[in-house]
Amino acid sequence: MKSVITCDMEGRIETFNKDAEQMFGYPADEVIGVERVSAFSPGEIVLQNVPVWLAEASKHGKYETQTKFVRKDGSTFNAEIRVTPTFANGKANGQTGYCGVTKEIEQEVNPPIKFSTKLIKALAITRMPFLSAVLMPAFIGGAYAYHYALGTPGTFNWWLFSLAVIGVALLHLGSNVMNDYFDVKDGTDGANNDYFLQFSGGSRAIELGLITLEGTKRLGLSLIAVATVIGIYLTAMTGLTTLWIGLAGLAIGYLYTAPPVRLVARRGLGELGISLAFGPLVTLGVVYVVTQQVMPMAFLIGLPVGLLTANILLINEFPDAESDAQTGKNHLVVTFGKEKSTFIYLAILLMAFLSNLAIVWLLPNTNAWLIGVSVASLAAGLMIFRHIRVHYRDRELVTSNKNTIALSALTGLLTVIALIIG
C-alpha cells in the first residue's frame, strides 16, 4: 500500500489517493483543500524535520527518510516517505508544490527531537517573536521618562522599569495564548486554511498537537496571573493608577477574541483596541510607574508605534478574511473588503506619521533624529502600501506581511534611539 499525497508550496493538500485514505484514516474530501500535510506528522517533527525534507526535495529532486506519522484517530505508525517537487505548469515555470509517497513499515522509528526544537515549540505556542509589538513601546516609554519626564535622570528607577517591561511582556504572551484558545474553540482557526505560515492564522499550536486546547487555556491564564502579581506589586509601590492602566491593557488583550465582547467582531474596535494596547497604554503605564505622573505626552509618545502595530493586525487579516467572515469575525477587512482596506492601511500609516510630527512639535527641544525616523518610516510604509495595492488578492501579499512587522519593530527601535541621542 502506497499513500500518494500532493500539496502546494504551503502544504495545502491538492490530491489524496485511496491508499492515503486507508493509511491515514481521512476521506479525501475531508482533507483536499482543507488540511495541510502537517496534519499527518507529530508537531515537533513538523517544526524540526518537515521544512528540511521540503528544502532538500526542492534542491536535489527528491528526499527520502523514515519517520512517524499520525492517523486521524491520533494513533501513530512508522513509515518511510519519498518527497519530490511538482511542476504543474512545467519545470520552466517553476515549482508548484510537492508529492509525498508513503509506505508503512514495521521497523520502529523514533526521530530524535533537539533541544532547539523544544525551544521553538515554546516560541510557537506563545508567538513570542511578536513580543517586539509590546517591548518597543515599553522601551519608548522608558526612554521618554529618562530623558524628558524626569527632571533628574539619575532618579530613574531601573527596578520598577524592569518589572513593568516583564509585566507587559507576560500580559502580551498570555493574551496571545488566550486568543488562540478562543479562535480554536469558536471554530475560527478550523475554518481557515488560507493563512500565511508564521504570519497569520494564529500559532496553529493546537492544530499541530504541540499543546492541547485545555493546556492552552491553563498556560494563557498562568501567564496572565504572573503578570497580575507583578501589576499588584507595582500598584503597591506606585499607586492605583498603575492598576487601572494595567487592567485596561489586560481587558483589551483578553477580550479581543473572548466572548461575549469579542472586540475583533466589532467592525474596527479590535484594531482600535490593539493600537491603544500596543502603544499609548504601554508608554503611559511605563512612564507612570517610573515617575508617578500621568502625562499627556506619555500617551502620545506611544501612538505612532501603536498605529503601526494595528497595521500588522490589518495586513494579517487579508488572507484570513473569508474564513473569518464565516465565524462572525467582522474586523475591518471583512467589513470593508480587501480593496478598500488597502486604503485603511494607508490612512493608519499616515496617522502614525502625523502623530510622530506632533510629538516632535510638542517635545521641549526639536529632535532632528525623530524627524528622520518619522520620514524614513513613512517612506518605507509607502513602499509596502504600493506592494499591497498590487498583491492584496494573491499569495505574494506575504511579503507585505513580513515588511509590515519589520516596519513596526524598526520604527519602534529607532524611536528609542532617537529619544536617547536627540
C-alpha positions in Angstrom: 0.0 0.0 0.0 1.4 3.4 -1.1 -0.1 6.7 0.0 0.3 9.4 -2.6 -0.4 13.0 -1.5 0.3 16.2 -3.4 0.2 19.7 -2.0 1.0 23.2 -3.0 4.1 25.2 -1.8 2.4 26.0 1.5 1.4 22.4 2.2 -2.3 22.6 1.4 -3.4 19.2 0.1 -4.4 19.0 -3.5 -4.7 15.2 -4.2 -5.2 12.3 -1.8 -5.3 8.7 -3.2 -7.2 5.7 -1.9 -4.2 4.3 -0.1 -3.8 7.6 1.6 -7.4 7.4 2.8 -6.8 3.9 4.2 -3.4 4.7 5.7 -4.3 8.0 7.4 -8.0 7.4 8.1 -9.3 10.5 6.3 -11.7 10.5 3.4 -10.3 12.6 0.5 -13.0 15.2 0.5 -12.3 15.9 4.2 -8.7 17.0 3.5 -8.4 18.2 -0.1 -8.3 22.0 0.0 -9.0 21.9 3.8 -6.0 20.4 5.6 -2.2 20.8 5.2 0.2 17.9 5.2 1.4 19.0 8.6 -1.7 17.4 10.0 -0.1 13.9 9.4 3.0 14.4 11.5 3.6 15.0 15.2 4.1 18.7 15.9 7.7 18.5 16.9 8.6 16.6 13.8 6.8 19.3 11.7 8.8 22.0 13.4 12.2 20.2 13.2 12.1 18.0 10.1 9.4 18.8 7.6 11.0 22.1 6.4 14.2 20.2 5.9 12.5 17.5 3.9 10.9 20.0 1.6 14.0 22.1 1.1 16.1 19.0 0.3 13.5 17.7 -2.1 13.4 21.1 -4.0 17.2 21.2 -4.1 18.1 17.6 -5.1 14.9 16.5 -6.8 13.9 14.1 -4.1 14.3 13.4 -0.4 13.8 10.0 1.3 13.6 9.3 5.1 11.9 7.3 7.8 9.6 9.0 10.3 6.4 8.7 12.4 3.0 9.7 11.1 -0.3 10.3 12.8 -3.6 8.9 11.8 -6.9 10.7 12.2 -7.7 8.7 15.4 -4.5 10.0 17.0 -2.5 6.8 16.7 1.0 6.8 15.2 2.7 4.5 12.8 6.2 4.0 11.4 6.7 4.9 7.7 9.2 5.7 5.0 8.5 8.7 2.8 9.8 10.0 -0.5 9.2 13.7 -1.2 9.6 15.1 -4.7 8.9 18.6 -6.1 6.0 19.0 -8.5 5.7 21.3 -11.6 2.1 21.6 -12.6 2.9 24.2 -15.3 6.2 22.6 -16.5 9.6 22.9 -15.0 10.3 26.1 -17.0 7.6 27.9 -15.0 8.8 26.9 -11.6 7.9 24.5 -8.8 4.2 24.5 -7.7 4.3 22.0 -4.9 5.4 18.6 -3.5 4.4 15.0 -3.8 4.8 12.6 -0.9 4.8 8.8 -1.4 4.5 7.0 1.9 4.8 3.3 2.9 4.1 1.9 6.3 7.0 -0.2 7.8 7.4 -2.5 10.8 10.7 -1.1 11.9 10.4 1.2 14.9 11.3 4.8 14.1 11.9 7.4 16.8 13.2 10.6 15.3 15.3 12.4 17.9 14.0 15.8 18.9 16.6 18.5 19.5 16.5 20.9 22.5 16.3 23.8 19.9 13.1 22.3 18.6 11.6 22.2 22.1 12.6 25.9 22.4 11.0 26.7 19.1 7.9 24.8 20.3 7.6 27.2 23.2 8.1 30.2 20.9 5.4 28.9 18.6 2.8 28.3 21.3 3.2 31.8 22.8 4.0 33.6 19.5 7.0 35.1 21.3 8.6 36.5 18.2 5.8 39.1 18.1 6.9 40.4 21.5 8.5 43.4 19.8 5.0 44.8 19.4 4.8 45.4 23.2 8.5 45.7 24.0 9.1 48.7 21.7 6.5 50.9 23.3 7.8 49.9 26.7 11.3 51.0 25.8 10.0 54.2 24.2 8.2 55.0 27.4 11.4 54.3 29.4 13.5 56.5 27.1 11.0 59.3 27.3 10.8 59.1 31.1 14.6 59.0 31.4 15.4 61.9 29.1 12.3 64.1 29.2 9.8 63.4 32.0 12.3 63.2 34.9 14.0 66.4 36.0 17.0 64.4 37.1 17.7 61.3 35.0 19.7 59.8 38.0 16.3 59.3 39.8 15.2 56.8 37.1 14.1 53.6 38.9 15.5 50.7 36.9 13.9 48.1 39.2 10.4 49.4 38.6 11.0 49.9 34.9 12.3 46.3 34.5 9.3 44.9 36.3 6.9 46.9 34.2 8.6 45.6 31.0 8.4 42.0 32.2 4.8 42.5 33.2 3.6 43.9 29.9 5.6 41.1 28.1 3.9 38.4 30.1 0.5 40.1 29.6 1.1 40.1 25.9 2.1 36.4 25.8 -0.9 35.4 27.9 -3.2 37.3 25.6 -1.7 35.6 22.6 -2.3 32.2 24.0 -5.8 33.0 25.1 -6.6 34.4 21.6 -5.5 31.1 20.1 -7.7 29.3 22.7 -10.8 31.2 21.7 -10.1 31.1 18.0 -9.9 27.3 18.1 -12.9 27.0 20.5 -15.2 29.1 18.3 -14.1 27.4 15.1 -12.2 30.3 13.5 -8.9 28.5 13.1 -10.6 25.3 11.9 -12.4 27.2 9.1 -9.2 28.9 8.0 -6.8 27.2 5.5 -5.7 30.3 3.6 -3.4 31.7 6.3 0.2 32.6 5.7 2.5 30.3 7.6 4.2 32.2 10.6 2.4 35.4 9.8 -1.4 35.0 10.1 -4.0 32.4 11.1 -2.8 32.2 14.7 0.0 29.9 16.1 -1.6 26.6 14.9 0.0 25.1 18.0 -3.2 23.2 18.9 -3.7 22.0 15.4 -0.1 20.7 15.2 -0.5 18.9 18.5 2.1 21.0 20.3 -0.4 21.7 23.1 -4.0 20.7 23.9 -6.9 23.1 23.9 -7.2 22.8 27.7 -3.4 23.1 28.1 -3.6 26.3 26.0 -6.2 27.7 28.4 -4.1 26.9 31.5 -0.9 28.3 30.0 -2.7 31.6 29.0 -4.3 32.1 32.4 -1.0 31.3 34.1 0.9 33.9 32.2 -1.8 36.5 32.9 -1.7 35.5 36.6 2.0 36.1 36.9 1.6 39.4 35.1 -1.2 40.3 37.5 1.1 39.6 40.5 3.7 41.9 39.1 1.0 44.5 38.5 -0.2 44.3 42.1 3.3 44.8 43.3 3.8 47.8 41.1 0.5 49.2 42.2 1.5 48.9 45.8 4.8 50.7 45.0 3.3 53.5 42.8 -0.4 53.8 43.3 -3.8 52.8 41.9 -3.3 54.5 38.5 -0.9 51.6 37.6 -3.6 49.1 38.3 -6.2 50.9 36.1 -3.8 51.2 33.2 -2.8 47.6 33.5 -6.4 46.4 33.7 -7.3 48.4 30.6 -4.5 46.7 28.7 -5.5 43.3 30.0 -9.1 43.9 29.1 -8.3 44.8 25.5 -5.9 41.8 25.1 -8.1 39.2 26.6 -11.4 40.4 25.2 -10.0 40.8 21.7 -11.3 37.3 20.9 -13.0 36.3 24.2 -16.9 36.2 24.2 -19.2 37.9 24.8 -17.3 41.1 23.9 -15.1 39.7 21.2 -13.7 43.0 20.0 -12.4 41.5 16.8 -16.0 41.1 15.7 -16.9 44.7 16.4 -16.1 46.3 13.0 -12.9 48.2 13.8 -13.0 48.2 17.6 -10.4 45.3 17.6 -8.0 47.3 15.5 -8.6 50.4 17.6 -8.1 48.5 20.8 -4.8 46.9 19.6 -3.4 50.3 18.5 -4.1 51.5 22.1 -2.9 48.4 24.0 0.3 48.1 22.0 1.3 51.7 22.1 -0.1 54.5 24.2 -1.3 52.4 27.2 2.1 50.8 27.4 4.0 54.1 27.3 1.6 55.8 29.6 1.9 52.9 32.1 5.7 52.7 32.0 6.1 56.4 32.4 3.7 56.5 35.3 5.5 53.6 37.0 8.8 55.4 36.8 7.6 59.0 37.5 4.2 58.6 39.3 2.8 61.2 37.0 0.1 61.0 34.3 1.3 63.0 31.3 -0.5 63.5 28.0 2.8 63.2 26.2 3.4 59.8 27.8 0.2 58.7 26.0 1.1 60.4 22.7 4.6 59.1 22.5 3.3 55.6 22.1 0.7 56.4 19.5 2.9 56.0 16.3 4.2 52.6 17.1 0.7 51.5 18.3 -0.8 52.5 14.9 1.9 50.6 13.1 1.1 47.6 15.2 -2.6 48.0 14.2 -1.4 47.8 10.6 0.3 44.4 11.4 -3.1 43.2 12.6 -4.8 44.7 9.5 -2.5 43.1 6.9 -2.7 39.7 8.6 -6.5 39.9 8.3 -6.3 39.8 4.5 -5.6 36.1 4.0 -7.9 35.2 6.8 -10.9 37.3 5.7 -13.1 34.7 4.0 -12.9 32.2 6.9 -13.2 35.0 9.5 -16.4 36.1 7.9 -17.8 32.6 8.2 -17.3 32.7 12.0 -18.5 36.3 12.6 -15.0 37.8 13.0 -16.1 41.1 11.5 -12.9 43.0 11.5 -12.1 45.9 9.1 -11.1 43.7 6.1 -14.3 41.6 6.4 -16.4 44.8 6.9 -14.9 46.9 4.0 -13.4 44.3 1.7 -9.8 43.8 0.7 -9.5 46.7 -1.8 -10.9 49.4 0.5 -8.8 48.0 3.3 -5.6 48.7 1.4 -6.5 52.4 1.8 -7.3 51.9 5.5 -3.7 50.6 5.8 -2.5 53.9 4.1 -4.7 56.0 6.4 -3.2 54.3 9.5 0.3 54.8 8.2 -0.3 58.5 7.6 -1.8 58.9 11.1 1.3 57.3 12.5 3.5 59.8 10.6 1.4 62.8 11.7 1.4 61.8 15.3 5.2 61.5 15.1 5.3 65.0 13.8 3.1 66.2 16.7 5.5 64.6 19.1 8.4 66.4 17.6 6.5 69.7 17.8 5.5 69.2 21.4 8.8 68.0 22.8 10.7 70.8 24.6 13.6 70.7 22.1 13.5 69.9 18.3 14.6 66.3 17.9 16.0 66.1 14.4 16.7 62.4 14.8 13.0 61.7 15.5 12.1 63.7 12.4 14.4 61.4 10.4 12.8 58.3 11.9 9.3 59.6 11.0 10.2 60.4 7.4 12.1 57.1 6.9 9.2 55.1 8.4 6.7 56.9 6.1 8.8 56.3 3.0 9.2 52.5 3.8 5.5 52.3 4.6 4.5 53.8 1.3 6.7 51.2 -0.5 4.8 48.5 1.4 1.5 50.1 0.5 2.4 50.0 -3.2 3.2 46.3 -2.9 -0.1 45.7 -1.1 -2.1 47.5 -3.9 -0.6 45.1 -6.4 -0.9 41.9 -4.4 -3.8 42.2 -2.0 -5.6 39.4 -3.8 -2.8 36.9 -4.1 -0.3 35.0 -2.0 2.6 37.4 -2.8 1.0 39.6 -0.2 3.0 37.7 2.4 6.0 39.9 1.5 4.0 42.9 2.8 3.1 40.9 6.0 6.8 40.4 6.7 7.7 44.0 5.9 4.9 45.5 8.0 6.1 43.6 11.0 9.7 44.8 10.3 8.5 48.4 9.8 6.8 48.4 13.2 9.7 46.9 15.1 12.4 49.0 13.4 10.4 52.2 13.8 10.0 51.5 17.5 13.7 50.7 17.9 14.8 53.8 16.0 12.4 55.9 18.0 14.0 54.7 21.2 17.4 55.6 19.8 16.2 59.0 18.7 14.8 59.8 22.1 18.1 58.8 23.7 20.6 60.6 21.4 18.3 63.5 20.4 
